[in-house]
Amino acid sequence: MVIVESRPVLEKVISNLKLDLDYKELKEKISIENPADTRIMQISVSDEDSEKAKEMTQELAEVTAKTVSRKMDVKAPTIIENAYLADEPDSPNLLKNVIIGALLGFILASAVIIVRHMMNDTIRKEEDIEKYLGINTLAKLPLAKGEKKRTKKLGRQGKGHEKN
């Protein structure tokens, strides 16, 4: 696995395919898996262009096999399966992105609701007067049956007028 990501192997792949990448950029695109208790190695390359990724994967496998043969004085490893195009792209994953967006939206909306509730210091009941102002209420004037609550709204010049 170390040989696959080694600088000489990656630079050889870059020069053979005439890629407009440097060693580190190509290394970031490569993922290597080695199932436990096997001598099989699976090499994958992720790129925006799927055809280019396929070419890079195939070339990487061939260059790695030649390098292992030369450096370790053994017969070249056999490439069991040639590179192929993936059935579907690795990213963006629409379902995953929608779920993450929904969760983040829910968390953000919840945070806004909680903060607004905690910051609300509107006086609505007589208990609120005692809580916020620290004074006792002497009396409460109930609305007569059939009356609506009156609220004041400031006019353009700052004068108050009543609204029914």
DSSP file with accessible surface (Angstrom, degrees, kcal/mol):
  #  RESIDUE AA STRUCTURE BP1 BP2  ACC     N-H-->O    O-->H-N    N-H-->O    O-->H-N    TCO  KAPPA ALPHA  PHI   PSI    X-CA   Y-CA   Z-CA
    1    1 A M     >        0   0   99      0, 0.0     4,-1.2     0, 0.0     5,-0.1   0.000 360.0 360.0 360.0 -33.0    0.0    0.0    0.0
    2    2 A V  T  4  +     0   0  124      1,-0.2     4,-0.2     2,-0.2     3,-0.2   0.892 360.0  54.0 -67.2 -38.1    2.9    2.3    0.7
    3    3 A I  T >4 S+     0   0   42      1,-0.2     3,-1.3     2,-0.2     6,-0.3   0.882 101.4  59.1 -65.4 -36.8    4.3    1.8   -2.8
    4    4 A V  T 34 S+     0   0    1      1,-0.3    -1,-0.2     5,-0.1    -2,-0.2   0.907 113.3  37.7 -59.6 -40.7    1.0    2.8   -4.4
    5    5 A E  T 3< S+     0   0   62     -4,-1.2    -1,-0.3    -3,-0.2    -2,-0.2   0.302  90.7 125.0 -96.0  11.2    1.1    6.2   -2.8
    6    6 A S  S <> S-     0   0   31     -3,-1.3     4,-2.4    -4,-0.2     5,-0.2  -0.363  70.5-118.1 -72.3 153.1    4.9    6.7   -3.1
    7    7 A R  H  > S+     0   0  127      1,-0.2     4,-2.8     2,-0.2     5,-0.3   0.907 110.5  51.8 -59.5 -45.5    6.2    9.7   -4.9
    8    8 A P  H  > S+     0   0   87      0, 0.0     4,-1.9     0, 0.0    -1,-0.2   0.907 111.8  47.2 -61.7 -39.5    8.0    7.9   -7.7
    9    9 A V  H  > S+     0   0    1     -6,-0.3     4,-2.2     2,-0.2    -2,-0.2   0.949 115.0  44.9 -65.6 -47.4    4.9    5.9   -8.6
   10   10 A L  H  X S+     0   0    0     -4,-2.4     4,-2.5     1,-0.2    -1,-0.2   0.900 112.7  50.6 -66.9 -38.2    2.6    8.9   -8.6
   11   11 A E  H  X S+     0   0   90     -4,-2.8     4,-2.4    -5,-0.2    -1,-0.2   0.872 109.0  52.4 -67.3 -33.6    5.0   11.0  -10.6
   12   12 A K  H  X S+     0   0  106     -4,-1.9     4,-2.8    -5,-0.3    -2,-0.2   0.917 109.9  48.6 -66.2 -41.7    5.3    8.3  -13.2
   13   13 A V  H  X S+     0   0    1     -4,-2.2     4,-2.3     2,-0.2    -2,-0.2   0.929 111.3  50.7 -62.8 -43.0    1.5    8.1  -13.5
   14   14 A I  H  X>S+     0   0   24     -4,-2.5     5,-2.0     1,-0.2     4,-0.7   0.927 114.1  43.3 -62.4 -43.5    1.4   11.9  -13.8
   15   15 A S  H  <5S+     0   0   68     -4,-2.4     3,-0.3     3,-0.2    -1,-0.2   0.903 113.1  51.6 -71.5 -38.1    4.0   11.9  -16.6
   16   16 A N  H  <5S+     0   0   59     -4,-2.8    -2,-0.2     1,-0.2    -1,-0.2   0.890 120.3  34.0 -64.8 -39.6    2.5    8.9  -18.4
   17   17 A L  H  <5S-     0   0   46     -4,-2.3    -1,-0.2    -5,-0.2    -2,-0.2   0.446 104.2-128.1 -94.7  -1.8   -1.0   10.4  -18.5
   18   18 A K  T  <5 -     0   0  181     -4,-0.7    -3,-0.2    -3,-0.3     2,-0.2   0.934  42.6-176.9  53.4  50.9    0.3   14.0  -18.9
   19   19 A L      < -     0   0   24     -5,-2.0     2,-0.8    -6,-0.2    -1,-0.2  -0.492  35.0-133.5 -80.6 148.8   -1.9   15.1  -16.0
   20   20 A D  S    S+     0   0  153     -2,-0.2     2,-0.3     2,-0.0    -1,-0.1  -0.423  75.5  99.3 -95.3  53.3   -2.1   18.7  -14.8
   21   21 A L        -     0   0   31     -2,-0.8     2,-0.2    -7,-0.1    -2,-0.1  -0.925  64.7-131.8-132.5 159.2   -1.7   17.7  -11.2
   22   22 A D     >  -     0   0   83     -2,-0.3     4,-2.1     1,-0.1     5,-0.2  -0.592  39.7 -92.9-104.7 176.5    1.2   17.5   -8.7
   23   23 A Y  H  > S+     0   0   36      1,-0.2     4,-2.2    -2,-0.2     5,-0.1   0.901 123.1  47.2 -54.7 -47.1    2.1   14.6   -6.5
   24   24 A K  H  > S+     0   0  137      1,-0.2     4,-1.8     2,-0.2    -1,-0.2   0.885 109.8  52.7 -67.7 -39.0    0.0   15.8   -3.5
   25   25 A E  H  > S+     0   0   90      2,-0.2     4,-0.8     1,-0.2    -1,-0.2   0.918 112.0  45.3 -63.5 -43.4   -3.1   16.5   -5.5
   26   26 A L  H >X S+     0   0    3     -4,-2.1     3,-0.9     1,-0.2     4,-0.6   0.915 109.5  55.8 -66.4 -40.1   -3.0   13.0   -7.0
   27   27 A K  H >< S+     0   0   78     -4,-2.2     3,-0.9     1,-0.3    -1,-0.2   0.874 103.3  55.3 -61.3 -35.8   -2.4   11.4   -3.7
   28   28 A E  H 3< S+     0   0  163     -4,-1.8    -1,-0.3     1,-0.2    -2,-0.2   0.771 104.7  54.2 -68.2 -24.2   -5.5   13.1   -2.2
   29   29 A K  H << S+     0   0   53     -3,-0.9    17,-2.4    -4,-0.8     2,-0.3   0.596  94.0  88.7 -84.7 -11.1   -7.6   11.5   -4.9
   30   30 A I  E <<  -A   45   0A  13     -3,-0.9     2,-0.4    -4,-0.6    15,-0.2  -0.701  49.9-177.4 -96.1 138.4   -6.5    8.0   -4.2
   31   31 A S  E     -A   44   0A  51     13,-2.8    13,-2.8    -2,-0.3     2,-0.4  -0.999   7.7-164.9-130.5 137.2   -8.0    5.5   -1.8
   32   32 A I  E     -A   43   0A  26     -2,-0.4     2,-0.4    11,-0.2    11,-0.2  -0.972   3.5-170.9-125.3 133.4   -6.6    2.1   -1.2
   33   33 A E  E     -A   42   0A 106      9,-2.6     9,-3.3    -2,-0.4    -2,-0.0  -0.973   6.9-174.0-123.5 141.5   -8.3   -0.9    0.6
   34   34 A N        -     0   0   77     -2,-0.4     7,-0.2     7,-0.2     3,-0.1  -0.873  24.2-137.1-133.5  98.1   -6.7   -4.1    1.6
   35   35 A P    >   -     0   0   64      0, 0.0     3,-1.1     0, 0.0     5,-0.2  -0.225  37.2 -91.2 -55.6 143.4   -9.2   -6.7    2.9
   36   36 A A  T 3  S+     0   0   85      1,-0.2     3,-0.1     3,-0.1     0, 0.0  -0.219 105.9  10.8 -58.7 142.9   -8.0   -8.5    6.0
   37   37 A D  T 3  S+     0   0  174      1,-0.2     2,-0.3    -3,-0.1    -1,-0.2   0.779 108.5 101.6  60.3  29.4   -6.1  -11.8    5.5
   38   38 A T    <   -     0   0   59     -3,-1.1    -1,-0.2     2,-0.1     0, 0.0  -0.925  68.2-141.2-133.3 165.5   -5.8  -11.3    1.8
   39   39 A R        +     0   0  250     -2,-0.3     2,-0.4    -3,-0.1    -3,-0.1   0.077  69.6 114.0-108.4  20.5   -3.1  -10.2   -0.6
   40   40 A I        -     0   0   89     -5,-0.2     2,-0.4     2,-0.0    -2,-0.1  -0.755  48.0-163.9 -95.7 139.2   -5.6   -8.3   -2.7
   41   41 A M        -     0   0   77     -2,-0.4     2,-0.6    -7,-0.2    -7,-0.2  -0.979   5.7-155.2-124.7 132.8   -5.5   -4.5   -3.0
   42   42 A Q  E     -A   33   0A  89     -9,-3.3    -9,-2.6    -2,-0.4     2,-0.5  -0.939  11.2-166.0-110.0 122.5   -8.3   -2.4   -4.3
   43   43 A I  E     +A   32   0A  30     -2,-0.6     2,-0.4   -11,-0.2   -11,-0.2  -0.916   7.8 179.9-111.2 130.4   -7.3    1.0   -5.7
   44   44 A S  E     -A   31   0A  39    -13,-2.8   -13,-2.8    -2,-0.5     2,-0.4  -0.974  11.2-162.2-128.5 145.4   -9.8    3.8   -6.3
   45   45 A V  E     -A   30   0A  15     -2,-0.4     2,-0.5   -15,-0.2   -15,-0.2  -0.995   8.0-153.7-127.0 129.6   -9.4    7.3   -7.7
   46   46 A S        +     0   0   51    -17,-2.4     2,-0.3    -2,-0.4     3,-0.1  -0.893  28.0 150.1-103.5 130.9  -12.0   10.0   -7.3
   47   47 A D        -     0   0   37     -2,-0.5     6,-0.1     1,-0.1    -2,-0.0  -0.979  55.4-115.4-153.0 157.7  -12.1   12.8   -9.9
   48   48 A E  S    S+     0   0  200     -2,-0.3     2,-0.7     1,-0.1    -1,-0.1   0.860 108.6  61.0 -63.6 -35.4  -14.8   15.1  -11.4
   49   49 A D  S  > S-     0   0   83      1,-0.2     4,-2.2    -3,-0.1     5,-0.2  -0.841  73.4-162.0 -95.2 110.9  -14.2   13.4  -14.8
   50   50 A S  H  > S+     0   0   70     -2,-0.7     4,-2.1     1,-0.2    -1,-0.2   0.864  89.4  52.7 -65.1 -35.4  -15.1    9.7  -14.4
   51   51 A E  H  > S+     0   0   78      2,-0.2     4,-2.2     1,-0.2    -1,-0.2   0.917 109.8  49.0 -66.6 -39.7  -13.3    8.7  -17.6
   52   52 A K  H  > S+     0   0   61      2,-0.2     4,-2.5     1,-0.2    -2,-0.2   0.900 109.4  52.6 -65.8 -38.9  -10.1   10.4  -16.3
   53   53 A A  H  X S+     0   0   10     -4,-2.2     4,-2.4     2,-0.2    -2,-0.2   0.900 108.1  51.4 -63.4 -39.7  -10.5    8.7  -12.9
   54   54 A K  H  X S+     0   0   75     -4,-2.1     4,-2.4     2,-0.2    -2,-0.2   0.934 110.9  47.6 -63.0 -45.2  -10.7    5.3  -14.7
   55   55 A E  H  X S+     0   0   97     -4,-2.2     4,-2.6     1,-0.2     5,-0.2   0.912 112.2  49.5 -62.6 -42.9   -7.5    6.1  -16.7
   56   56 A M  H  X S+     0   0    1     -4,-2.5     4,-2.6     1,-0.2    -1,-0.2   0.908 111.0  49.9 -64.1 -40.0   -5.7    7.2  -13.6
   57   57 A T  H  X S+     0   0   22     -4,-2.4     4,-2.3     2,-0.2    -2,-0.2   0.933 112.8  46.0 -64.5 -45.9   -6.7    4.0  -11.7
   58   58 A Q  H  X S+     0   0   34     -4,-2.4     4,-2.2     2,-0.2    -2,-0.2   0.935 115.2  46.2 -63.2 -45.7   -5.6    1.7  -14.5
   59   59 A E  H  X S+     0   0   33     -4,-2.6     4,-2.9     1,-0.2     5,-0.3   0.902 110.9  53.3 -64.9 -39.5   -2.3    3.5  -14.9
   60   60 A L  H  X S+     0   0    2     -4,-2.6     4,-2.4    -5,-0.2    -1,-0.2   0.920 109.4  48.9 -62.3 -41.0   -1.7    3.5  -11.2
   61   61 A A  H  X S+     0   0   21     -4,-2.3     4,-2.3     2,-0.2    -1,-0.2   0.928 114.0  45.7 -64.6 -43.6   -2.3   -0.2  -11.0
   62   62 A E  H  X S+     0   0   69     -4,-2.2     4,-2.2     2,-0.2    -2,-0.2   0.928 114.4  46.3 -67.8 -44.5    0.1   -0.9  -13.9
   63   63 A V  H  X S+     0   0    7     -4,-2.9     4,-2.5     1,-0.2    -1,-0.2   0.910 112.8  51.2 -65.1 -39.4    2.9    1.4  -12.6
   64   64 A T  H  X S+     0   0   12     -4,-2.4     4,-2.8    -5,-0.3     5,-0.2   0.926 108.7  50.8 -63.3 -44.4    2.6    0.0   -9.1
   65   65 A A  H  X S+     0   0   12     -4,-2.3     4,-2.1     1,-0.2    -1,-0.2   0.929 112.8  45.9 -60.7 -43.2    2.8   -3.6  -10.4
   66   66 A K  H  X S+     0   0  126     -4,-2.2     4,-2.3     2,-0.2    -1,-0.2   0.912 113.2  50.0 -66.1 -40.0    6.0   -2.8  -12.4
   67   67 A T  H  X S+     0   0   13     -4,-2.5     4,-3.0     2,-0.2     5,-0.3   0.916 110.0  49.6 -67.1 -41.8    7.5   -0.9   -9.4
   68   68 A V  H  X S+     0   0   23     -4,-2.8     4,-2.2     1,-0.2     6,-0.4   0.925 111.2  50.7 -61.6 -43.1    6.9   -3.8   -7.0
   69   69 A S  H  X>S+     0   0   37     -4,-2.1     5,-0.9    -5,-0.2     4,-0.5   0.926 116.6  39.8 -60.7 -45.7    8.5   -6.2   -9.5
   70   70 A R  H  <5S+     0   0  160     -4,-2.3     3,-0.4     1,-0.2    -2,-0.2   0.934 120.0  42.1 -71.3 -46.6   11.6   -4.0   -9.9
   71   71 A K  H  <5S+     0   0  149     -4,-3.0    -2,-0.2     1,-0.2    -3,-0.2   0.821 122.2  36.7 -75.0 -31.5   12.1   -2.9   -6.3
   72   72 A M  H  <5S-     0   0  112     -4,-2.2    -1,-0.2    -5,-0.3    -2,-0.2   0.363  99.8-125.8-105.3   3.2   11.3   -6.2   -4.5
   73   73 A D  T  <5 +     0   0  153     -4,-0.5     2,-0.3    -3,-0.4    -3,-0.2   0.906  69.7 118.2  53.0  47.6   12.9   -8.6   -7.1
   74   74 A V  S   <S-     0   0   78     -5,-0.9    -1,-0.2    -6,-0.4    -2,-0.1  -0.859  75.5 -76.4-131.9 170.2    9.7  -10.6   -7.5
   75   75 A K        -     0   0  181     -2,-0.3     3,-0.1     1,-0.1    -5,-0.0  -0.430  63.4 -94.0 -65.0 142.7    7.3  -11.5  -10.2
   76   76 A A        -     0   0   43     -2,-0.1   -10,-0.1     1,-0.1    -1,-0.1  -0.303  45.1-105.0 -61.1 136.3    5.0   -8.6  -11.0
   77   77 A P        -     0   0   63      0, 0.0     2,-0.4     0, 0.0    -1,-0.1  -0.302  37.1-112.8 -60.6 147.3    1.7   -8.7   -9.2
   78   78 A T        -     0   0  114     -3,-0.1     2,-0.8     1,-0.0    -3,-0.0  -0.684  16.3-133.6 -85.5 134.7   -1.3   -9.7  -11.3
   79   79 A I        -     0   0   61     -2,-0.4     3,-0.1     1,-0.2    -1,-0.0  -0.792  21.7-171.6 -87.3 111.4   -4.0   -7.2  -12.0
   80   80 A I        +     0   0  134     -2,-0.8     2,-0.4     1,-0.2    -1,-0.2   0.902  68.3  19.1 -73.3 -41.1   -7.1   -9.1  -11.3
   81   81 A E  S    S-     0   0  134      3,-0.0    -1,-0.2     0, 0.0     3,-0.1  -0.993  76.8-128.5-136.9 133.1   -9.6   -6.6  -12.6
   82   82 A N        -     0   0  107     -2,-0.4   -24,-0.0     1,-0.1   -25,-0.0  -0.380  44.1 -83.4 -74.1 161.0   -9.1   -3.6  -14.9
   83   83 A A        -     0   0   19    -29,-0.2     2,-0.3    -2,-0.1    -1,-0.1  -0.271  52.5-176.0 -63.7 147.5  -10.4   -0.2  -13.9
   84   84 A Y        -     0   0  138     -3,-0.1     2,-0.2   -30,-0.0   -27,-0.0  -0.953  30.5 -93.8-143.0 161.5  -14.0    0.6  -14.6
   85   85 A L        -     0   0   68     -2,-0.3   -34,-0.1     1,-0.1     2,-0.0  -0.540  45.6-111.1 -75.9 142.2  -16.4    3.5  -14.3
   86   86 A A        -     0   0   66     -2,-0.2    -1,-0.1     1,-0.1   -32,-0.0  -0.350  17.1-126.8 -70.4 151.1  -18.4    3.7  -11.1
   87   87 A D  S    S+     0   0  164      1,-0.2    -1,-0.1    -2,-0.0    -2,-0.0   0.866  92.3   7.9 -66.5 -37.8  -22.2    3.1  -11.3
   88   88 A E  S    S-     0   0  146      0, 0.0    -1,-0.2     0, 0.0    -2,-0.0  -0.980  92.5 -90.0-142.4 155.1  -22.9    6.3   -9.6
   89   89 A P        -     0   0  101      0, 0.0   -41,-0.0     0, 0.0   -43,-0.0  -0.277  24.6-133.2 -67.3 150.0  -20.8    9.3   -8.5
   90   90 A D  S    S+     0   0  117      1,-0.2     3,-0.1     3,-0.0   -44,-0.0   0.880  79.0  55.3 -65.9 -42.2  -19.3    9.4   -5.0
   91   91 A S  S    S+     0   0   90      1,-0.2    -1,-0.2     2,-0.0     2,-0.1  -0.983  81.3  39.6-150.2 156.0  -20.4   12.9   -4.5
   92   92 A P        -     0   0  104      0, 0.0     2,-0.8     0, 0.0    -1,-0.2   0.537  65.4-165.9 -78.2 141.0  -22.6   14.9   -4.3
   93   93 A N     >  -     0   0   79      1,-0.2     4,-2.6    -3,-0.1     5,-0.2  -0.847   3.8-161.4 -94.8 106.6  -25.0   12.5   -2.7
   94   94 A L  H  > S+     0   0  134     -2,-0.8     4,-2.6     1,-0.2     5,-0.2   0.912  86.9  48.4 -59.8 -46.7  -28.3   14.2   -3.0
   95   95 A L  H  > S+     0   0  118      1,-0.2     4,-2.4     2,-0.2    -1,-0.2   0.935 113.5  47.4 -61.2 -45.6  -30.1   12.2   -0.3
   96   96 A K  H  > S+     0   0  121      1,-0.2     4,-2.6     2,-0.2    -1,-0.2   0.927 112.9  48.9 -61.9 -43.8  -27.3   12.7    2.2
   97   97 A N  H  X S+     0   0   79     -4,-2.6     4,-2.5     1,-0.2    -1,-0.2   0.884 110.9  50.2 -65.2 -38.1  -27.1   16.5    1.5
   98   98 A V  H  X S+     0   0   87     -4,-2.6     4,-2.6    -5,-0.2    -1,-0.2   0.924 111.8  47.9 -65.9 -43.2  -30.9   16.8    1.9
   99   99 A I  H  X S+     0   0   89     -4,-2.4     4,-2.5    -5,-0.2    -2,-0.2   0.937 113.2  47.4 -64.3 -44.3  -30.8   15.0    5.3
  100  100 A I  H  X S+     0   0   79     -4,-2.6     4,-2.7     1,-0.2     5,-0.2   0.926 113.0  49.5 -62.7 -43.3  -27.9   17.1    6.5
  101  101 A G  H  X S+     0   0   41     -4,-2.5     4,-2.5    -5,-0.2    -2,-0.2   0.905 110.7  49.7 -61.9 -42.2  -29.6   20.3    5.4
  102  102 A A  H  X S+     0   0   65     -4,-2.6     4,-2.5     2,-0.2    -1,-0.2   0.921 112.2  47.8 -64.2 -43.1  -32.9   19.3    7.1
  103  103 A L  H  X S+     0   0  101     -4,-2.5     4,-2.6     2,-0.2    -2,-0.2   0.931 113.4  47.1 -63.1 -45.4  -31.1   18.5   10.3
  104  104 A L  H  X S+     0   0  109     -4,-2.7     4,-2.7     1,-0.2    -2,-0.2   0.901 112.5  50.4 -63.9 -39.2  -29.2   21.8   10.3
  105  105 A G  H  X S+     0   0   39     -4,-2.5     4,-2.8    -5,-0.2     5,-0.2   0.910 111.1  48.7 -63.1 -42.9  -32.4   23.7    9.5
  106  106 A F  H  X S+     0   0  143     -4,-2.5     4,-2.6     2,-0.2    -2,-0.2   0.931 113.0  47.1 -63.3 -43.6  -34.2   22.0   12.4
  107  107 A I  H  X S+     0   0  106     -4,-2.6     4,-2.5     2,-0.2    -2,-0.2   0.931 114.2  47.1 -65.0 -43.5  -31.3   22.8   14.8
  108  108 A L  H  X S+     0   0  119     -4,-2.7     4,-2.4     2,-0.2    -2,-0.2   0.931 113.1  48.1 -65.1 -44.4  -31.1   26.4   13.6
  109  109 A A  H  X S+     0   0   50     -4,-2.8     4,-2.5     1,-0.2    -1,-0.2   0.913 112.2  49.9 -62.7 -42.0  -34.9   27.0   13.8
  110  110 A S  H  X S+     0   0   37     -4,-2.6     4,-2.7    -5,-0.2    -1,-0.2   0.917 109.9  50.8 -62.2 -41.8  -34.9   25.4   17.3
  111  111 A A  H  X S+     0   0   46     -4,-2.5     4,-2.7     2,-0.2     5,-0.2   0.920 110.4  49.0 -63.6 -41.8  -32.1   27.7   18.4
  112  112 A V  H  X S+     0   0   75     -4,-2.4     4,-2.6     1,-0.2     5,-0.2   0.932 112.5  48.0 -63.8 -43.6  -33.9   30.8   17.1
  113  113 A I  H  X S+     0   0  117     -4,-2.5     4,-2.3     2,-0.2    -2,-0.2   0.931 113.3  47.4 -63.8 -44.4  -37.1   29.8   18.9
  114  114 A I  H  X S+     0   0   99     -4,-2.7     4,-2.7     2,-0.2     5,-0.2   0.935 113.4  47.6 -63.7 -45.1  -35.3   29.0   22.2
  115  115 A V  H  X S+     0   0   83     -4,-2.7     4,-2.4     1,-0.2    -2,-0.2   0.928 112.4  49.3 -64.6 -42.9  -33.4   32.3   22.1
  116  116 A R  H  X S+     0   0  190     -4,-2.6     4,-0.8    -5,-0.2    -1,-0.2   0.905 112.6  48.4 -62.7 -39.6  -36.5   34.3   21.3
  117  117 A H  H >< S+     0   0  144     -4,-2.3     3,-0.5    -5,-0.2    -2,-0.2   0.922 113.4  46.6 -66.0 -43.0  -38.4   32.7   24.1
  118  118 A M  H 3< S+     0   0  144     -4,-2.7    -2,-0.2     1,-0.2    -1,-0.2   0.838 114.3  47.4 -69.2 -31.7  -35.5   33.3   26.6
  119  119 A M  H 3< S+     0   0  140     -4,-2.4     2,-0.6    -5,-0.2    -1,-0.2   0.566  84.7 109.2 -86.4  -7.9  -35.1   36.9   25.5
  120  120 A N    <<  +     0   0   56     -4,-0.8    -4,-0.0    -3,-0.5    -3,-0.0  -0.569  32.8 164.6 -74.9 114.2  -38.9   37.7   25.7
  121  121 A D        +     0   0  111     -2,-0.6     2,-0.2     2,-0.1    -1,-0.1  -0.027  20.0 146.3-118.6  30.6  -39.5   39.9   28.6
  122  122 A T        -     0   0   67      1,-0.1     2,-0.7     2,-0.0    -2,-0.0  -0.460  49.2-128.0 -68.0 136.6  -43.0   41.1   27.7
  123  123 A I        +     0   0   79     -2,-0.2    -1,-0.1     1,-0.2     3,-0.1  -0.783  47.4 147.6 -90.1 116.7  -45.2   41.7   30.7
  124  124 A R        +     0   0  174     -2,-0.7     2,-0.3     1,-0.2    -1,-0.2   0.625  59.8  32.7-119.8 -29.4  -48.5   39.7   30.2
  125  125 A K  S >> S-     0   0  123      1,-0.1     4,-1.0     0, 0.0     3,-0.8  -0.856  82.8-107.1-128.0 166.6  -49.6   38.7   33.6
  126  126 A E  H 3> S+     0   0   63     -2,-0.3     4,-1.5     1,-0.3     3,-0.3   0.825 118.3  62.0 -66.0 -26.2  -49.4   40.2   37.1
  127  127 A E  H 3> S+     0   0  100      1,-0.2     4,-2.3     2,-0.2    -1,-0.3   0.846  98.0  57.8 -65.7 -31.4  -46.8   37.6   38.0
  128  128 A D  H <> S+     0   0   24     -3,-0.8     4,-3.0     2,-0.2     5,-0.5   0.854 100.7  56.2 -66.7 -33.7  -44.6   39.1   35.3
  129  129 A I  H  X>S+     0   0   47     -4,-1.0     4,-2.1    -3,-0.3     6,-0.8   0.942 111.2  43.3 -62.7 -45.5  -44.7   42.5   37.0
  130  130 A E  H  X5S+     0   0   92     -4,-1.5     4,-0.8     4,-0.2    -2,-0.2   0.909 117.0  47.6 -66.3 -39.0  -43.4   40.9   40.2
  131  131 A K  H  <5S+     0   0  149     -4,-2.3    -2,-0.2    -5,-0.2    -1,-0.2   0.941 124.4  26.5 -68.6 -49.4  -40.8   38.9   38.4
  132  132 A Y  H  <5S+     0   0   93     -4,-3.0    -3,-0.2    -5,-0.1    -2,-0.2   0.847 133.2  30.2 -87.1 -37.7  -39.4   41.6   36.2
  133  133 A L  H  <5S-     0   0  103     -4,-2.1    -3,-0.2    -5,-0.5    -2,-0.1   0.615  91.8-132.9-100.2 -16.9  -40.0   44.8   38.1
  134  134 A G     << +     0   0   64     -4,-0.8     2,-0.3    -5,-0.7    -4,-0.2   0.765  66.1 116.0  72.0  24.6  -39.8   43.5   41.7
  135  135 A I        -     0   0   96     -6,-0.8    -1,-0.2     0, 0.0     2,-0.2  -0.900  64.2-116.7-123.3 156.1  -43.0   45.3   42.8
  136  136 A N        -     0   0  126     -2,-0.3     2,-0.3    -3,-0.1    -9,-0.1  -0.613  25.7-122.2 -88.2 149.0  -46.4   43.9   43.9
  137  137 A T        -     0   0   49     -2,-0.2     3,-0.1     1,-0.1    -1,-0.0  -0.704  17.1-167.2 -89.9 141.0  -49.6   44.5   42.0
  138  138 A L        -     0   0  177     -2,-0.3     2,-0.3     1,-0.3    -1,-0.1   0.788  66.6  -1.3 -94.9 -34.4  -52.4   46.3   43.9
  139  139 A A        -     0   0   85      2,-0.0     2,-0.4     0, 0.0    -1,-0.3  -0.983  53.1-142.8-154.5 163.8  -55.3   45.6   41.5
  140  140 A K        -     0   0  147     -2,-0.3    -3,-0.0    -3,-0.1     0, 0.0  -0.998  12.6-150.2-133.0 130.2  -56.3   44.1   38.2
  141  141 A L        -     0   0  162     -2,-0.4     2,-0.1     0, 0.0    -2,-0.0  -0.869  17.7-153.8-103.1 107.4  -58.8   45.6   35.9
  142  142 A P        -     0   0  109      0, 0.0     2,-0.2     0, 0.0    -2,-0.0  -0.419  22.4-104.9 -76.8 156.1  -60.6   42.9   33.9
  143  143 A L        -     0   0   98     -2,-0.1     2,-0.1     1,-0.1     3,-0.1  -0.574  36.4-113.8 -76.6 142.4  -62.1   43.6   30.5
  144  144 A A    >   -     0   0   54     -2,-0.2     3,-2.0     1,-0.1    -1,-0.1  -0.424  46.6 -83.0 -72.1 153.4  -65.9   43.8   30.4
  145  145 A K  T 3  S+     0   0  216      1,-0.2    -1,-0.1    -2,-0.1     3,-0.1  -0.327 116.5  18.2 -60.9 130.5  -67.7   41.1   28.5
  146  146 A G  T 3  S+     0   0   81      1,-0.3    -1,-0.2    -3,-0.1     2,-0.2   0.272  95.7 120.3  94.5 -14.6  -67.7   41.8   24.7
  147  147 A E    <   -     0   0  112     -3,-2.0    -1,-0.3     1,-0.0     2,-0.3  -0.574  54.8-137.1 -82.1 152.8  -64.9   44.4   24.8
  148  148 A K        -     0   0  160     -2,-0.2     2,-0.1    -3,-0.1    -4,-0.1  -0.719  29.7 -93.2-102.6 157.4  -61.7   43.9   22.8
  149  149 A K        -     0   0  167     -2,-0.3     2,-0.5    15,-0.1    -1,-0.1  -0.442  40.0-138.6 -66.3 140.3  -58.2   44.6   24.0
  150  150 A R        -     0   0  157     -2,-0.1     2,-0.4    14,-0.1    14,-0.1  -0.874  20.9-175.3-103.3 135.7  -57.0   48.1   23.1
  151  151 A T  E     -B  163   0B  88     12,-1.0    12,-1.5    -2,-0.5     2,-0.4  -0.939  19.6-129.2-126.6 151.5  -53.5   48.6   21.9
  152  152 A K  E     -B  162   0B 171     -2,-0.4     2,-0.4    10,-0.2    10,-0.2  -0.815  18.8-169.4-101.9 140.6  -51.7   51.9   21.1
  153  153 A K  E     -B  161   0B 120      8,-1.6     8,-1.5    -2,-0.4     2,-0.2  -0.995  23.6-121.8-128.6 132.3  -49.9   52.4   17.9
  154  154 A L  E     -B  160   0B 130     -2,-0.4     6,-0.2     6,-0.2     5,-0.1  -0.526  25.6-142.4 -75.7 137.3  -47.6   55.4   17.3
  155  155 A G    >   -     0   0   28      4,-3.2     3,-1.1    -2,-0.2    -1,-0.1  -0.092  36.4 -83.3 -83.8-169.6  -48.5   57.7   14.4
  156  156 A R  T 3  S+     0   0  247      1,-0.3    -2,-0.1     2,-0.1    -1,-0.0   0.871 129.5  44.5 -66.6 -39.4  -46.1   59.4   12.1
  157  157 A Q  T 3  S-     0   0  159      2,-0.1    -1,-0.3     1,-0.0     3,-0.1   0.337 123.8 -99.7 -88.4   9.4  -45.4   62.4   14.4
  158  158 A G  S <  S+     0   0   49     -3,-1.1     2,-0.3     1,-0.3    -2,-0.1   0.498  79.9 138.4  89.0  -0.3  -45.1   60.1   17.4
  159  159 A K        -     0   0  154     -5,-0.1    -4,-3.2     1,-0.0     2,-0.3  -0.593  50.8-128.0 -78.4 143.0  -48.6   60.8   18.6
  160  160 A G  E     -B  154   0B  52     -2,-0.3     2,-0.3    -6,-0.2    -6,-0.2  -0.690  27.0-179.9 -91.4 139.7  -50.5   57.8   19.9
  161  161 A H  E     -B  153   0B 104     -8,-1.5    -8,-1.6    -2,-0.3     2,-0.2  -0.987  28.5-112.9-133.7 150.1  -53.9   56.9   18.7
  162  162 A E  E     -B  152   0B 114     -2,-0.3     2,-0.4   -10,-0.2   -10,-0.2  -0.564  23.2-157.9 -87.0 147.8  -56.1   54.0   19.8
  163  163 A K  E      B  151   0B 116    -12,-1.5   -12,-1.0    -2,-0.2    -2,-0.0  -0.973 360.0 360.0-125.2 133.3  -56.9   51.1   17.6
  164  164 A N              0   0  143     -2,-0.4   -14,-0.1   -14,-0.1   -15,-0.1  -0.672 360.0 360.0 -95.5 360.0  -59.9   48.8   18.1
